[in-house]
Amino acid sequence: MERDINNTTLPWSLFLALLLLCAPLYPQEGDPHIDQPGIDVLHYTFTLDLPDTGRFIQGYAELSVRRYRPVEKLTLDLITLRVDTVWVNSKPVRFLRGSATISIPLKKLTRPSADTLQVSVKYSGWVHDGLMIQTDEAGRWTGFGDNWPNRGRYWLPSVDYPSDKATVTWNVRAPSDRKVIANGALLEERRLAETMGLSGKPRTLTRWSTSRPIPVYLMVIAAAPLTSFDLGLTAEGLSEFPPGVRQTVYVAPEIRDYVPGPFVSAGAIVEFFAGTVGPFPYEKLAHLQSTTRYGGMENASAIFYNDNAFRERQMTAGLIAHETAHQWFGDAVTPRSWGHLWLSEGFATYFEKLWVQKSSGDLAFKEEMNKLRDEILQARESHDRPVIDSLQSNLFDLLNVNSYQKGAWTLHMLRSLLGDSMFFSGIRSYYTRFRHYTAVTDNLREEFERISGKELGWFFDQWLRRPGYPIVAARWKYDKKERRVELEIAQGKRFPPYRFPLTVEVLTGTGQSWRASLEIPAQRLVKVTLSMEIESSPAGVYLDPDVRLLASMKSEPVE
């Protein structure tokens, strides 16, 4: 979501087989991040009747629910909308309707093993959020799902929490002058005999369905007068759904001349990420001009971009790369709870910059990382709150520098610490193990520790579980007799001292350059004598010339 490198050497057939073997089947008991322990929704089928005008919808939700503990109540999230009838295994049941929930009784679990229940809900009402209904500049009715973080409950009876992922089928009946796009693969698009009320407009049934589980916040539809531009089959051989990734751009008719525009890079972006991380996880990838609160929203297989980015001709390859990276990180591997949002946004931000490195070179990449570092150093959140922020009650406040920029920089420093080969091996291993499931930060740490053979708890703790960053002041002098540079490296008192590797570059007046790699311990003051001999007094001593350390840094000679 945007706010308003190495390829695997495994054969793809073997890689896919390993992916299928590694993912757990359902949430583990006792997991504190599960919204309803003992309950796992396996599949949703949403049947929706959309209006010609206004916000009134009629819906019918069918849920396949796995119960793996003896719980006797299912609680579904649904705000405001009227609930007419609830069925469990085809039998109507008495339910308790709260202002934001439906409490549904379940019969006792008579067997010690898990069972699967079929729950159905008939509902209707005026939608005020989640499904963003409005008329566009040309006065045309449009509706776009915009669920993040937990706004799906305004229009979908569901377990609206990221830990509970499920597959979804959409059956949408809408006026035929609207194009309906949703997650997954298109199953059917059929003109109906019925018409719409007094307007007499013809109606069309459109059906989409996913084969891979996703959280409710990614389950969306678009219903609008959209025209399509086919980007063709991309990333051939690099998809979980052979032969490749079919990509399409959907825009308002008057914007048709803008595409493909920046979307000419969409195929190369998917190919790069698939080669770096693993096969593209979904049936297709659609890019839509839409109504969303955000610059872009990474809905699984159907990315929604803000309408203004198209109308003002401001769509960028960076935004496309960011939202596309989410298809792997955030969508396929989903943070189990909101406090670990950096596993989604930090990854997408860093992979956006990796695309810059791939497409524009190392210098452009360093410039981008420098910009991110400056933003972190200036942001209040990086001073006051940790990246893993489980105490934040306002989920929208998690869309901050910590989740995006500092999360990205944490990955960047881990890459520097481990080296490219080990870093990208760890990324692939993490993705392989948790794809189509959920993860927390310790899962990532454990994978990197297993791949590298190194203990990394100190690294994850200091960068992710406490606020701040190193404030480094270096003072240096030249020892003419020994022909060496002596350094005093002090860390400021605002934050506890950090442990980090540091590259020091020494330049002479004649343009010669020497570099030294130092391991700085978590101490307030460290004195170091550089090992290389230098013939004359340096013109300057510079810290972190390769842009690999998140820190405030200055270096000056001793007078």
Secondary structure, DSSP 8 states (H G I E B T S, - for coil): -B-------S-HHHHHHHHHHHS-SS--TT-TT-SSTTEEEEEEEEEEE--SSSSEEEEEEEEEEEE-S---EEEEE--S-EEEEEEETTEE---EE-SSEEEEE-----SSS-EEEEEEEEEEEE--SSEEEEE-TTS-EEEEE--TTTTGGGT--B--STT--BEEEEEEEEETTSEEEESSEEEEEEEEEEEEGGGTEEEEEEEEE-SS-B-GGG--EEEE--EEEEEEEESTT-BSSTT-EEEEEEE-GGGGGG-SGGGGGHHHHHHHHHHHT-SB-SS-EEEEEE--SSSEE--TTEEEEEHHHHHTT---HHHHHHHHHTTTBTTTEEESSGGGTHHHHHHHHHHHHHHHHHHH-HHHHHHHHHHHHHHHHH-HHHHHS-SS-TT---GGGGSSTIIIIIHHHHHHHHHHHH-HHHHHHHHHHHHHHHTTEEE-HHHHHHHHHHHH----HHHHHHHHSSS---EEEEEEEEETTTTEEEEEEEE-SSS----EEEEEEEE-TTS-EEEEEEEE-S-SEEEEE-SS--SS--SEEEE-TTS---SEEEEEE--
